[in-house]
Structures are given as structure tokens and as C-alpha cells.
């Protein structure tokens, strides 16, 4: 259940051939084959490079600066809290 059987694949292939035509479909598959071939060639080219041949990248790490953790006073420019509104019995 839920899988594609051989009949499903054959019907799909016939529909694709009807939509795209034989020559157009074969051209697309040729392009896909060329892409796969170039991908495999690129992968083998990278495998041929030996680790000793690659240049060693040396970076200098900057010296660490000490972190200042001394406590600071509260912000003196902060506005004062708003005055509370008087209650009803305070206004009479």
C-alpha cells in the first residue's frame, strides 16, 4: 500500500512521453547524463588532491584582552519614577 507498482511507473512514463515527445525527452535525459558525468568527474578530481599538496593555512589568534567585571553604579540620568495618584480618601 502506498508504493508505486510497475504499472504506475509505466503509465507515468507513457504520459511523460506524450507530453514531451520522444526527441525532447531524449535530449533532456542526455543533458541529465552529461550533468552526472561532470559531477562524477569533479568528485574524482577533488579526491586526487593529496592532503600534503594543499597549502596549510596559518592564522594568528589575537591576544585575549581582560574583561572588566567591576560593578558600576546605577544610571544617574534615569528619570525618577512617576508620582502615584492619590487615593479617594486622601483627596477629601
C-alpha positions in Angstrom: 0.0 0.0 0.0 1.2 3.5 -0.8 4.0 2.3 -3.0 4.3 2.6 -6.8 3.9 -0.6 -8.7 5.3 -1.3 -12.2 2.0 -0.3 -13.8 2.1 3.1 -12.1 5.6 3.7 -13.4 4.7 2.6 -16.9 1.6 4.8 -17.1 3.6 7.8 -15.8 6.3 7.1 -18.4 3.7 7.0 -21.3 2.2 10.3 -20.1 5.6 11.9 -20.0 6.4 10.7 -23.5 3.1 12.0 -24.8 3.6 15.4 -23.2 7.3 16.0 -24.1 7.7 13.8 -27.2 10.4 11.3 -27.9 13.2 13.6 -29.1 12.7 16.3 -26.5 12.6 13.7 -23.7 15.8 12.0 -25.0 17.5 15.5 -25.2 16.6 16.1 -21.6 17.9 12.7 -20.5 21.2 13.4 -22.4 21.6 16.7 -20.5 21.0 14.9 -17.2 23.6 12.2 -18.2 26.1 15.0 -19.1 25.5 16.6 -15.7 26.0 13.4 -13.8 29.2 12.7 -15.8 30.6 16.1 -15.0 29.6 15.7 -11.3 31.4 12.4 -11.1 34.5 13.9 -12.8 34.5 16.8 -10.3 34.3 14.4 -7.4 37.2 12.3 -8.6 39.3 15.5 -9.3 38.9 16.5 -5.6 39.8 13.0 -4.4 43.1 13.1 -6.3 44.4 16.1 -4.4 46.6 14.8 -1.6 46.4 16.5 1.8 50.2 17.3 1.7 49.7 19.3 -1.5 47.1 21.6 0.0 48.6 24.8 1.5 48.4 24.9 5.2 46.5 28.0 6.3 48.1 29.6 9.4 46.1 32.2 11.2 47.4 34.2 14.1 45.0 34.4 17.0 44.8 37.9 18.5 45.8 38.1 22.2 43.0 38.0 24.6 42.0 41.2 26.4 41.0 41.0 30.0 37.3 41.5 30.7 36.3 44.3 33.1 33.7 42.9 35.6 33.8 45.7 38.2 30.3 46.7 39.4 29.1 50.1 38.1 26.7 52.5 39.9 23.1 52.8 38.7 22.5 55.1 35.8 22.3 58.7 37.4 20.5 60.1 34.4 17.5 57.8 34.7 14.2 59.7 35.3 12.5 59.5 38.7 9.5 57.2 38.9 6.1 58.9 38.2 4.2 60.1 41.3 1.4 57.8 42.4 -2.1 59.2 42.1 -3.8 60.0 45.4 -6.4 57.7 46.7 -10.0 58.9 47.1 -9.9 59.2 50.9 -6.6 61.3 50.7 -8.1 64.0 48.4 -11.0 64.8 50.8 
